[in-house]
Amino acid sequence: MSLKHHLQQHPQRAALHNEIHARPPQALAAPLAISHVVMVCDATQREASRAHVAALLRDHHLPLPDTQSSHFRMDLGQFHIRWELHTEFVTWTFMCPLSTERFGEIEPERALDAVPQDWFAGLPGQCLSGIHLWVLPADGLDAATLVKHVLLEDTLLASSVAGGVAEVYTDFAMHADGFSRMVLLAGNMSPRRLGRLVQRLLEIETYRMAALLGLPAAREASHILSSAELELAELASAIRSATRDDEPMLLDRLTKLAGQVESQHAATHSRFSASAAYFELVDKRISDIHESALPGMQTIGEFMERRLTPARSTCEWATRRQDALSQRVSRISNLLRTRVEIEQQQSSQALLATMNSRQDIQLKLQSTVEGLSVAAITYYIVGLVSYLAKGAHALGWPWSAESTAAVTIPLVAFSVWWSLRRLHHKLFKG
């Protein structure tokens, strides 16, 4: 019996195991026309794209894709469709057989022509990239003819790929139909190897455009960062000569600037991180096709390195500027807060010194009041003793009231003073 039935399974085990087989390459055979479209989609449009492909399959009375699948392919007779769900976009790939009888003499057939146009026009999302790829056998085809009728000669790129077995030609230009074009002379490649090569070529174009999504954000961020850096420099200069009364206003401005920088950083950080990942995928896919130069032609790798490096550097520089500005704002904010705290501590110490001085005065006043209190209390007690002595003298007390009062004054005064001292000691030192 399998151990699987004895062990508790992780809920994601099957999905994680099958991830290694996600979006596998498809065995292909030349000649073949391919149209590849990349649609940028939000969460709602991603689900709408699943429903859109299901509608096409229902029209052809074919089984629907699994509701949890992220890729799907199906042969619809006149054309073959491949649907792939990515994190930010959805790719649609259409393929159909190609006639090579007059290829290079007239406008070549496109796989997209076999797709229902009303259905195609309703693809959810926004089109980011589109490319027509023609896969041809190398025998009997003249590259110069292909260039003349299919690609633009002024921007032509070409290289030998797959270890010299095949040749790829492209111009990375957007033609009248809004699609770029690529021609692959497949030679005698096996179907599975050809399928892997085609998938990598399509992914180069897909990830190139996805990577460039960070460029507009980097350019916009550059203007915001320049303004923020200028304001930060002004604040740093103002802090040096600021008085205590200016500090609350400066701290308020600095706090608002920090909020603006962090808000802009949060809005673009994911975009720049995604672009960096897509640039790395472009490099990896170019490495995977194993290019070598054709005489007098620029390779795809050389073109990408020369044309994409400025965009990549702009995105990376924007990321570094954001991080550096955020750190500088944080440092200056900490310095200003430290300065304010030190001044607050100094003010607190001065206040405490004033309070101590006032307390000393109060203690002195209290001592004076205590002396007066002793005299007052003694006066009243001696007065009571005098009244008692008068009454007692009438009953036989030998001393007069005045004599009795005079004798009791020192005793009463000392007793009152001693009692107040003990009370004071008990309250303030006990």
C-alpha positions as CSV (number, residue, x, y, z in Angstrom):
1,M,0.0,0.0,0.0
2,S,1.3,3.5,-0.9
3,L,2.6,5.6,2.0
4,K,0.5,8.5,0.7
5,H,-2.5,6.8,2.3
6,H,-0.8,6.7,5.7
7,L,0.5,10.3,5.8
8,Q,-1.4,13.5,6.2
9,Q,-0.9,15.5,3.0
10,H,0.0,19.2,2.8
11,P,-2.9,21.0,1.1
12,Q,-0.6,22.6,-1.5
13,R,1.5,19.5,-2.2
14,A,-0.1,18.6,-5.6
15,A,-0.1,22.2,-6.8
16,L,3.5,22.7,-5.8
17,H,4.6,19.4,-7.4
18,N,2.8,20.3,-10.6
19,E,4.4,23.7,-10.7
20,I,7.5,22.2,-12.4
21,H,5.2,21.2,-15.3
22,A,3.5,24.6,-15.5
23,R,3.4,26.1,-19.0
24,P,5.4,23.2,-20.7
25,P,6.7,23.8,-24.2
26,Q,4.6,22.3,-27.0
27,A,6.1,20.1,-29.8
28,L,5.9,22.0,-33.1
29,A,6.7,21.3,-36.7
30,A,7.5,23.8,-39.5
31,P,6.0,25.4,-41.5
32,L,3.9,27.2,-38.9
33,A,2.3,30.7,-38.4
34,I,2.1,31.9,-34.8
35,S,0.4,35.0,-33.4
36,H,1.2,35.9,-29.7
37,V,-0.7,38.5,-27.8
38,V,0.0,39.8,-24.2
39,M,-2.9,41.4,-22.4
40,V,-2.3,43.3,-19.1
41,C,-5.1,42.3,-16.7
42,D,-6.3,43.1,-13.2
43,A,-7.9,40.4,-11.0
44,T,-11.3,40.9,-12.6
45,Q,-10.0,40.8,-16.1
46,R,-7.9,37.7,-15.4
47,E,-11.1,35.8,-14.5
48,A,-12.9,37.3,-17.5
49,S,-10.1,36.0,-19.7
50,R,-10.8,32.5,-18.4
51,A,-14.5,33.0,-19.2
52,H,-13.6,34.3,-22.6
53,V,-11.6,31.3,-23.7
54,A,-14.4,29.1,-22.3
55,A,-16.9,30.9,-24.5
56,L,-14.7,30.1,-27.6
57,L,-14.5,26.5,-26.6
58,R,-18.3,26.3,-26.1
59,D,-18.8,27.7,-29.6
60,H,-16.7,24.8,-31.0
61,H,-18.4,22.2,-28.7
62,L,-15.1,21.4,-26.9
63,P,-14.4,20.7,-23.2
64,L,-13.9,23.7,-21.0
65,P,-10.6,24.3,-19.1
66,D,-10.3,23.5,-15.4
67,T,-11.4,26.5,-13.2
68,Q,-8.1,26.4,-11.3
69,S,-5.7,25.9,-14.2
70,S,-3.2,28.7,-15.1
71,H,-2.5,27.4,-18.7
72,F,-4.6,25.7,-21.3
73,R,-4.1,24.6,-24.9
74,M,-6.6,23.1,-27.4
75,D,-6.8,22.3,-31.1
76,L,-9.8,24.0,-32.7
77,G,-9.3,22.6,-36.2
78,Q,-8.4,25.7,-38.2
79,F,-6.1,26.9,-35.5
80,H,-4.5,25.9,-32.2
81,I,-4.9,28.1,-29.1
82,R,-2.7,28.4,-26.0
83,W,-3.8,30.4,-23.0
84,E,-1.6,31.2,-20.1
85,L,-2.4,33.1,-16.9
86,H,0.5,35.1,-15.4
87,T,0.8,37.4,-12.4
88,E,0.2,40.6,-14.2
89,F,-0.9,39.6,-17.7
90,V,-2.5,36.9,-19.8
91,T,-0.9,35.5,-22.9
92,W,-2.8,34.2,-25.9
93,T,-0.9,32.2,-28.6
94,F,-2.6,31.2,-31.8
95,M,-1.0,28.7,-34.3
96,C,-2.0,27.3,-37.6
97,P,-0.2,25.6,-40.6
98,L,1.5,27.8,-43.0
99,S,1.8,27.6,-46.8
100,T,5.4,28.5,-48.0
101,E,4.7,28.4,-51.7
102,R,4.8,32.2,-52.2
103,F,6.3,33.2,-48.8
104,G,8.5,36.2,-49.2
105,E,6.7,37.3,-52.4
106,I,3.4,38.5,-50.9
107,E,2.2,39.4,-47.4
108,P,2.5,36.2,-45.4
109,E,-0.5,34.5,-43.8
110,R,-1.0,35.2,-40.1
111,A,-2.3,32.8,-37.5
112,L,-4.6,35.5,-36.2
113,D,-6.5,35.5,-39.5
114,A,-7.9,32.1,-38.6
115,V,-9.3,33.3,-35.3
116,P,-12.9,34.7,-35.1
117,Q,-12.3,38.4,-35.2
118,D,-15.3,39.4,-33.1
119,W,-14.2,37.1,-30.4
120,F,-10.6,38.3,-30.6
121,A,-11.6,41.9,-30.4
122,G,-13.2,41.2,-27.0
123,L,-10.1,39.9,-25.3
124,P,-10.1,41.3,-21.7
125,G,-7.4,43.7,-20.6
126,Q,-5.1,46.0,-22.4
127,C,-2.7,44.8,-25.1
128,L,0.9,45.2,-24.1
129,S,2.6,43.2,-26.8
130,G,1.8,41.4,-30.0
131,I,4.1,39.5,-32.4
132,H,3.7,37.4,-35.5
133,L,6.2,34.5,-35.7
134,W,6.6,32.4,-38.8
135,V,8.5,29.1,-38.4
136,L,9.9,27.9,-41.7
137,P,12.1,25.1,-43.0
138,A,15.4,26.4,-44.0
139,D,15.6,24.6,-47.4
140,G,15.1,26.8,-50.5
141,L,14.4,30.1,-48.6
142,D,16.4,33.2,-49.2
143,A,16.9,35.4,-46.2
144,A,17.2,38.5,-48.4
145,T,13.8,37.8,-49.8
146,L,12.3,37.4,-46.3
147,V,13.8,40.7,-45.3
148,K,12.4,42.5,-48.3
149,H,8.7,41.4,-47.9
150,V,8.3,40.6,-44.2
151,L,10.8,42.6,-42.1
152,L,12.2,46.1,-42.2
153,E,15.8,46.0,-43.6
154,D,16.9,49.2,-41.7
155,T,16.3,47.7,-38.3
156,L,17.0,44.0,-39.2
157,L,18.5,41.7,-36.5
158,A,19.6,38.2,-37.1
159,S,21.5,35.4,-35.4
160,S,22.2,31.7,-35.5
161,V,20.5,30.0,-32.5
162,A,20.2,26.6,-30.9
163,G,23.9,25.9,-31.4
164,G,23.8,26.9,-35.1
165,V,20.9,24.6,-36.1
166,A,18.4,27.5,-36.8
167,E,18.4,31.1,-37.7
168,V,16.1,33.9,-36.4
169,Y,15.3,37.2,-38.1
170,T,13.4,40.1,-36.5
171,D,13.3,43.9,-36.7
172,F,11.7,44.7,-33.3
173,A,9.4,47.2,-35.1
174,M,5.7,47.7,-34.7
175,H,4.1,47.2,-38.1
176,A,0.9,48.6,-39.5
177,D,-1.3,46.0,-37.7
178,G,0.3,46.9,-34.4
179,F,2.3,43.6,-34.2
180,S,6.0,43.1,-34.4
181,R,7.4,40.3,-36.6
182,M,9.9,37.4,-36.4
183,V,11.0,34.7,-38.8
184,L,12.6,31.5,-37.6
185,L,14.3,29.2,-40.1
186,A,14.1,26.0,-38.1
187,G,16.4,23.7,-40.2
188,N,16.0,20.1,-39.1
189,M,15.2,20.7,-35.4
190,S,13.1,18.0,-33.6
191,P,9.5,19.1,-32.8
192,R,10.2,19.2,-29.0
193,R,13.4,21.2,-29.4
194,L,11.6,23.6,-31.8
195,G,8.8,24.0,-29.4
196,R,11.2,25.0,-26.6
197,L,13.0,27.5,-28.9
198,V,9.7,29.1,-30.1
199,Q,8.5,29.5,-26.5
200,R,11.8,31.2,-25.5
201,L,11.6,33.6,-28.5
202,L,8.1,34.6,-27.6
203,E,9.0,35.0,-23.9
204,I,11.9,37.3,-24.9
205,E,9.3,39.7,-26.4
206,T,6.8,39.2,-23.6
207,Y,9.2,39.9,-20.8
208,R,10.9,42.7,-22.6
209,M,7.7,44.6,-22.8
210,A,6.7,43.7,-19.2
211,A,10.1,44.9,-18.0
212,L,9.7,48.2,-19.7
213,L,6.5,48.9,-17.7
214,G,8.8,50.2,-15.0
215,L,10.3,52.9,-17.3
216,P,7.3,55.4,-17.2
217,A,7.1,54.9,-13.5
218,A,10.8,55.6,-13.1
219,R,10.6,58.8,-15.2
220,E,7.6,60.0,-13.2
221,A,9.4,59.2,-10.0
222,S,12.4,61.1,-11.2
223,H,10.5,64.4,-11.2
224,I,9.0,63.7,-7.8
225,L,12.3,62.7,-6.3
226,S,14.1,65.8,-7.8
227,S,11.5,68.1,-6.1
228,A,11.7,66.1,-2.8
229,E,15.5,66.3,-2.9
230,L,15.5,70.0,-3.4
231,E,13.0,70.5,-0.6
232,L,15.1,68.3,1.7
233,A,18.2,70.3,0.9
234,E,16.3,73.5,1.8
235,L,15.0,72.0,5.0
236,A,18.5,70.8,6.0
237,S,19.9,74.3,5.4
238,A,17.0,75.9,7.4
239,I,17.5,73.5,10.3
240,R,21.1,74.7,10.7
241,S,20.0,78.3,11.4
242,A,16.6,77.6,12.9
243,T,15.6,78.9,16.3
244,R,13.5,77.1,18.9
245,D,10.4,78.8,17.6
246,D,11.1,77.6,14.0
247,E,11.5,73.9,14.9
248,P,7.8,72.9,15.1
249,M,7.2,74.3,11.6
250,L,10.3,72.6,10.2
251,L,9.4,69.3,11.9
252,D,5.9,69.6,10.3
253,R,7.4,70.2,6.9
254,L,9.8,67.3,7.3
255,T,7.1,65.0,8.4
256,K,5.0,65.8,5.3
257,L,8.0,65.3,3.1
258,A,8.7,61.9,4.7
259,G,5.0,61.0,4.0
260,Q,5.3,62.0,0.4
261,V,8.5,60.1,-0.2
262,E,7.2,56.9,1.5
263,S,3.9,57.1,-0.4
264,Q,5.7,57.4,-3.7
265,H,8.1,54.6,-2.7
266,A,5.2,52.3,-1.8
267,A,3.4,53.1,-5.1
268,T,6.4,52.2,-7.3
269,H,8.4,49.7,-5.3
270,S,6.5,46.6,-6.6
271,R,6.6,47.9,-10.2
272,F,10.4,48.4,-10.0
273,S,10.9,45.0,-8.4
274,A,8.8,43.3,-11.1
275,S,10.7,45.1,-13.8
276,A,14.0,43.9,-12.3
277,A,12.7,40.4,-12.3
278,Y,11.5,40.7,-15.9
279,F,14.9,42.1,-17.1
280,E,16.6,39.1,-15.5
281,L,14.1,36.7,-17.4
282,V,15.0,38.5,-20.7
283,D,18.7,37.9,-20.0
284,K,18.0,34.2,-19.1
285,R,15.9,33.6,-22.2
286,I,18.5,35.2,-24.5
287,S,21.1,33.0,-22.9
288,D,18.9,29.9,-23.4
289,I,18.6,30.3,-27.2
290,H,22.5,30.1,-27.5
291,E,23.0,32.8,-30.0
292,S,25.9,33.2,-32.4
293,A,26.4,36.1,-34.8
294,L,25.7,35.9,-38.5
295,P,28.1,37.8,-40.8
296,G,27.3,41.6,-40.7
297,M,24.3,41.2,-38.5
298,Q,23.6,42.3,-35.0
299,T,22.3,39.6,-32.6
300,I,19.2,39.8,-30.4
301,G,21.5,39.8,-27.3
302,E,23.6,42.7,-28.5
303,F,20.5,44.7,-29.4
304,M,18.9,44.1,-26.1
305,E,22.0,44.9,-24.2
306,R,22.4,48.2,-26.0
307,R,18.7,49.2,-26.1
308,L,17.5,47.9,-22.8
309,T,20.5,48.9,-20.6
310,P,19.4,52.6,-20.4
311,A,15.8,51.6,-19.4
312,R,17.1,49.1,-16.9
313,S,19.6,51.6,-15.4
314,T,16.8,54.2,-15.2
315,C,14.6,51.8,-13.1
316,E,17.5,50.8,-10.9
317,W,18.6,54.4,-10.4
318,A,15.1,55.4,-9.5
319,T,15.0,52.6,-6.9
320,R,18.4,53.6,-5.4
321,R,17.3,57.3,-5.3
322,Q,14.1,56.4,-3.5
323,D,16.0,54.3,-0.9
324,A,18.7,56.9,-0.5
325,L,16.2,59.8,-0.2
326,S,14.1,57.8,2.3
327,Q,17.2,57.2,4.5
328,R,18.2,60.9,4.3
329,V,14.8,62.1,5.3
330,S,14.9,59.6,8.2
331,R,18.3,60.8,9.3
332,I,17.4,64.4,9.2
333,S,14.1,63.8,10.9
334,N,15.9,61.9,13.7
335,L,18.4,64.8,14.0
336,L,15.7,67.4,14.3
337,R,13.8,65.3,16.7
338,T,16.9,64.8,18.8
339,R,17.5,68.5,18.8
340,V,14.0,69.2,19.9
341,E,14.2,66.5,22.6
342,I,17.5,68.0,23.9
343,E,15.9,71.5,24.1
344,Q,12.9,70.0,25.8
345,Q,15.1,68.3,28.3
346,Q,17.0,71.6,28.9
347,S,13.6,73.3,29.3
348,S,12.6,70.6,31.7
349,Q,15.8,70.9,33.7
350,A,15.3,74.7,33.9
351,L,11.7,74.2,35.0
352,L,12.8,71.7,37.6
353,A,15.5,74.1,38.9
354,T,12.8,76.8,39.1
355,M,10.5,74.4,40.9
356,N,13.3,73.5,43.4
357,S,13.9,77.2,44.0
358,R,10.3,77.8,44.6
359,Q,10.2,74.8,46.9
360,D,13.1,76.2,49.0
361,I,11.2,79.5,49.3
362,Q,8.1,77.6,50.3
363,L,10.0,75.7,52.9
364,K,11.4,78.9,54.3
365,L,7.9,80.4,54.3
366,Q,6.6,77.3,55.9
367,S,9.3,77.5,58.6
368,T,8.2,81.1,59.2
369,V,4.6,80.1,59.3
370,E,5.4,77.3,61.7
371,G,7.0,79.9,64.0
372,L,4.0,82.1,63.9
373,S,1.8,79.0,64.4
374,V,3.7,78.1,67.5
375,A,3.2,81.6,68.9
376,A,-0.5,81.7,68.0
377,I,-1.2,78.2,69.4
378,T,0.8,79.0,72.5
379,Y,-1.2,82.3,73.0
380,Y,-4.5,80.5,72.8
381,I,-3.4,77.6,75.1
382,V,-2.0,80.1,77.6
383,G,-5.2,82.0,77.4
384,L,-7.1,78.9,78.3
385,V,-4.7,78.2,81.2
386,S,-5.2,81.7,82.5
387,Y,-9.0,81.2,82.5
388,L,-8.5,77.9,84.3
389,A,-6.1,79.6,86.8
390,K,-8.7,82.3,87.6
391,G,-11.3,79.7,88.4
392,A,-8.8,77.6,90.4
393,H,-7.6,80.6,92.4
394,A,-11.1,81.2,93.6
395,L,-11.1,77.6,94.8
396,G,-7.8,77.9,96.6
397,W,-5.1,77.7,93.9
398,P,-2.2,79.5,95.5
399,W,-1.0,81.4,92.3
400,S,-2.7,84.1,90.5
401,A,-3.9,83.7,87.0
402,E,-1.1,85.9,85.6
403,S,1.6,84.0,87.5
404,T,0.2,80.7,86.3
405,A,0.1,81.9,82.7
406,A,3.7,83.2,82.9
407,V,5.0,79.9,84.2
408,T,3.1,77.8,81.5
409,I,4.2,79.9,78.5
410,P,7.7,78.2,78.1
411,L,6.2,74.8,78.7
412,V,3.3,75.3,76.2
413,A,5.5,76.9,73.6
414,F,8.1,74.1,73.8
415,S,5.4,71.4,73.6
416,V,3.7,73.0,70.6
417,W,7.0,73.4,68.8
418,W,8.0,69.8,69.5
419,S,4.7,68.5,68.3
420,L,4.9,70.4,65.0
421,R,8.4,69.2,64.4
422,R,7.4,65.6,64.9
423,L,4.4,66.1,62.6
424,H,6.6,67.7,60.0
425,H,9.2,64.9,60.2
426,K,6.5,62.3,60.0
427,L,4.9,63.9,56.9
428,F,8.0,64.8,54.8
429,K,10.7,62.3,56.0
430,G,8.7,59.3,57.1
